[in-house]
Amino acid sequence: MPIITATKPLIQLFNEAWLNKTAKQQGLCKRLRDIRPLELVSSLVSAFGDENVDAIADLHRAFNGIHMNSDLNVAYKLFHH
């Protein structure tokens, strides 16, 4: 039985170029590194839409859940900062 997530439709919904430009203008990021605005926004929408967010660790798990490759996981400390 396949696991159905809302991650791919959310990534398709947002315009990556617009999100990157807006994130730089607002000071969210200076460079595009491990935590990119598109993945961050889609993981936040997905996590808060699930209504099971009690801590930053829940958001961290949702962010790392976007990546299919386990080598791309972001450490908790980096995500928290």
C-alpha positions as CSV (number, residue, x, y, z in Angstrom):
1,M,0.0,0.0,0.0
2,P,1.6,3.3,-1.0
3,I,2.0,6.2,1.4
4,I,0.2,9.3,0.2
5,T,1.6,12.6,1.2
6,A,0.8,16.2,0.2
7,T,4.4,17.1,-0.3
8,K,4.6,16.8,-4.1
9,P,1.4,18.7,-4.8
10,L,2.6,21.5,-2.4
11,I,5.9,21.8,-4.1
12,Q,4.1,22.1,-7.4
13,L,1.8,24.7,-6.0
14,F,4.6,27.2,-5.0
15,N,6.8,29.0,-7.5
16,E,10.4,28.3,-6.4
17,A,11.9,31.4,-8.1
18,W,9.4,33.7,-6.3
19,L,9.9,32.0,-3.0
20,N,13.7,32.3,-3.3
21,K,13.5,36.0,-4.2
22,T,11.1,36.8,-1.4
23,A,13.1,34.9,1.2
24,K,16.2,36.8,0.2
25,Q,14.4,40.2,0.3
26,Q,12.9,39.4,3.8
27,G,16.2,38.2,5.2
28,L,15.1,34.6,5.7
29,C,18.2,33.4,3.8
30,K,21.3,34.9,2.3
31,R,22.4,31.9,0.4
32,L,20.6,28.8,-0.8
33,R,22.0,25.9,1.2
34,D,20.5,22.8,2.9
35,I,17.3,24.5,3.9
36,R,15.7,26.0,0.8
37,P,12.6,28.2,1.0
38,L,10.5,25.8,-1.2
39,E,11.2,22.8,0.9
40,L,10.7,24.8,4.1
41,V,7.4,26.3,3.1
42,S,6.0,23.1,1.8
43,S,7.0,21.2,4.9
44,L,5.5,23.8,7.2
45,V,2.2,23.9,5.3
46,S,2.2,20.1,5.3
47,A,3.0,19.8,9.0
48,F,0.6,22.5,10.2
49,G,-2.1,21.1,7.9
50,D,-1.7,17.8,9.8
51,E,-2.4,19.5,13.1
52,N,0.1,17.3,15.0
53,V,2.7,20.0,15.7
54,D,3.6,20.2,19.4
55,A,7.3,21.1,19.1
56,I,10.0,22.2,16.7
57,A,11.1,18.6,16.5
58,D,7.7,17.8,14.7
59,L,8.5,20.5,12.1
60,H,12.0,19.1,11.8
61,R,10.7,15.6,11.1
62,A,8.3,17.0,8.5
63,F,11.1,18.8,6.8
64,N,13.3,15.8,6.7
65,G,10.4,13.7,5.5
66,I,10.3,15.6,2.2
67,H,13.6,14.1,1.1
68,M,13.4,10.6,-0.2
69,N,17.2,10.2,0.2
70,S,18.3,9.8,3.9
71,D,21.6,11.4,3.1
72,L,19.9,14.8,2.6
73,N,18.6,15.0,6.2
74,V,19.2,18.3,8.0
75,A,20.5,18.1,11.6
76,Y,18.1,19.4,14.3
77,K,20.5,22.2,15.5
78,L,20.8,23.6,11.9
79,F,17.0,23.5,11.5
80,H,16.4,25.1,14.9
81,H,18.7,28.0,14.1
